[in-house]
Amino acid sequence: MKNQEIMLKDLKYNWHPCTQMKDHEFLPLIPIKKGEGVYLEDFEGNRYIDAISSWWVNLFGHSNHYINEKIKTQLETLEHVIFAGFTHEGAVRLGERICKLTGFDKVFYADNGSSAVEIAIKMSFHYWKNKGKIRPLFFSLENSYHGETIGALSVGDVGLYKDTYKEILIKNITLPIPKDESEEETNKALKKTREIFEKYHKDVSALIIEPLIQCAGYMKMHSSLFIKGLRELCDEFDIHLIADEIAVGFGRSGSMFACEQAGIKPDFMLLSKGLTGGYLPLSLVLTTNEVYMAFYCDYKELKAFLHSHSYTANPLGIAAANATLDIFERGEVFFESGEFRIVDKPRRSVLENNKLISEYIWEKMQKFRELPNVKEIRQKGMISAIEMIDYPWEKRMGLRVYEWGLKNGVLLRPLGNVIYFMPPYVINKEEIDKMVDVAFSGIKRLNELN
Ligand SMILES: Cc1ncc(COP(=O)(O)O)c(C=O)c1O
């Protein structure tokens, strides 16, 4: 079958996320036949560099042989088992590994990022309730995004996703973010935040943040000083801090977890996306013994945590997560040559290789400064963004860059006027050259089209 035929069949029945379906009257829907490394290939043999890691999930390439093998082995043994009253080997292994890696004590499982957010806000609220306090409010940050289920949407602030549903959301108070990463702006935002904390803290269970980078919030970046300041305020006013590392965890921010750069430990940390290397839906809510013990008592006290998903701790997802952690421990990647293998003693760790990748991307990105329609370029770790001038949203200039990218073999999926790179960690030098050059020509030509 050819692309067009599959597209038409798809559009007859399927409803796609984050899409005005009518757009597909002019915008092709691309059926993908296979994935390999950083490439996605359609049914006519066209290849696209996945510069956004398929919505920020893929870490070590599509059809990664090592992860494939681990999932296949798991599939032969156990595909799924109820996680209440039962457990399985993979979950025992992942629980121990992730606690040792992060310094948390307990792991609660779910199957996507938004569910992890729901769990964390329920768990925080329930913690205070078990302690005899009713705290129905949450703090979250201006420009934040935590997913699109009702609770997650409530603590988000990107109008595009939220405004339509405002009448059915839970109560939330939005805190200011610094205008830029300077100490002066950071302190200004923290000062205003303190005033809001003083006023509402007794009714607030938790503050939820995306540490360092608000990804869906147009790749806005914050200083570690800001994150540290928020932790200090939460300590002072006795409010939980929830770090949503769903997008930035597992090396995206430059360190394994973004909180490390601020030298803080939140009360809850949320992980998903890269957790399974981008293979299967799985998420984790990590927390402390202190939180856990507020629920641990005789049954008749009725304090047990109340949340369950049918696919909690699915063994296939967990096998992919354990394989992903193996790669962080034993994966050797060389971006100059595109080599990737598993060895006992890597000469270059994944994070070290990522550093070289991001330095190279940054060096290549400098040329965007010449373009009159580029306002700013920014980068933290493996996330690099180019913010174009404030084109009116109706003009959909980002979409033009997307179309140009597809025509030229690169999947770029802009956020409004922001074009960004968030590639798999196995991207090589030549592929980076192509990814950056196509984005450059795509943005440059907007000046001529206009
Ligand atoms: C920071 C953050 N939190 C939560 C989510 C929601 O995750 P999911 O799409 O798996 O529900 C996302 C998704 O992009 C995210 O970026």
The ligand as an ORCA input file, in Angstrom:
! r2SCAN-3c Opt
* xyz 0 1
  C       6.154     17.814     31.865
  C       5.069     16.899     31.405
  N       4.241     16.365     32.305
  C       3.255     15.519     31.948
  C       3.063     15.171     30.635
  C       1.947     14.252     30.247
  O       2.422     13.002     29.876
  P       1.497     12.058     28.971
  O       1.429     12.702     27.636
  O       2.207     10.745     28.966
  O       0.175     11.982     29.643
  C       3.894     15.723     29.650
  C       3.701     15.394     28.232
  O       4.215     16.002     27.338
  C       4.924     16.613     30.049
  O       5.733     17.191     29.153
*
